[in-house]
């Protein structure tokens, strides 16, 4: 389920970069533990350290890849949320059926410029500039 050729795309954007903060922090902790284990003069600790560093790198790469492959799109007909690579998932809501568009922003989201947008039954987290997205969807729906 992708936008058809006759649909005009008004917005095609990725999620806000803040979605990467938690996975990168966790990966940094793994790498720090791995580096600490490498310093210990004990061979099994060095192996464990190398495994922790590799795991941190893998988790960071996976999070960035998921962020890269996730798009929210608004067209003349629908609002889409597309994500995934090998297992592609698409969710869409027809603009004609939308009764309400809502924004939910934490204090940090207000400072950094992201939030959760509810477009009918579709809930999209970490959208950059959620007020602009809501205005666009409301304009397209009317």
Residue pairs with C-beta under 8 A, 6 or more apart in sequence:
1 80
1 90
1 92
2 80
2 82
2 90
3 9
3 73
3 75
3 77
3 78
3 80
4 77
7 75
7 76
7 77
7 78
8 75
8 76
9 73
9 74
9 75
10 74
10 75
10 76
10 136
10 140
11 72
11 73
11 74
11 133
11 136
12 71
12 72
12 73
13 71
13 72
13 73
13 127
13 128
14 67
14 68
14 70
14 71
15 67
15 70
15 72
15 114
15 124
15 125
15 126
15 127
15 128
16 112
16 113
16 114
16 126
16 127
16 128
17 67
17 128
18 108
18 109
18 112
18 114
18 126
19 67
19 125
19 126
20 63
20 64
20 67
23 59
23 60
23 62
23 63
24 60
24 63
26 56
26 59
27 56
27 57
27 59
27 60
27 63
28 56
29 56
30 52
30 53
30 55
30 56
30 59
31 52
31 53
31 56
31 57
33 49
33 52
34 48
34 49
34 50
34 51
34 52
34 53
34 54
34 55
34 56
35 49
35 53
36 49
37 45
37 46
37 48
37 49
37 52
38 45
38 46
38 49
38 50
38 53
40 46
40 49
65 85
66 83
69 83
69 84
69 85
70 81
70 82
70 83
71 80
71 81
71 82
71 83
72 79
72 80
72 81
72 82
72 124
72 127
72 133
73 79
73 80
73 81
73 82
74 80
74 133
74 136
74 137
74 140
76 95
76 140
77 94
77 95
78 92
78 93
78 94
78 95
79 92
79 93
79 95
79 98
79 119
79 122
79 137
80 90
80 91
80 92
81 90
81 91
81 92
81 122
81 124
82 88
82 89
82 90
83 89
91 122
92 122
93 119
93 120
93 121
93 122
95 137
95 140
95 141
96 141
97 120
98 119
98 120
98 137
98 141
99 120
100 118
100 120
101 117
101 118
101 119
101 120
101 134
101 137
101 138
101 141
102 117
102 118
102 134
103 115
103 116
103 117
103 118
103 130
103 131
103 134
104 115
104 116
104 117
104 118
105 114
105 115
105 116
105 130
106 115
109 115
109 116
109 130
113 128
113 129
114 126
114 127
114 128
114 129
114 130
115 126
115 127
115 130
116 123
116 124
116 125
116 126
116 127
116 130
117 123
117 124
117 127
117 130
117 133
117 134
117 137
119 137
127 133
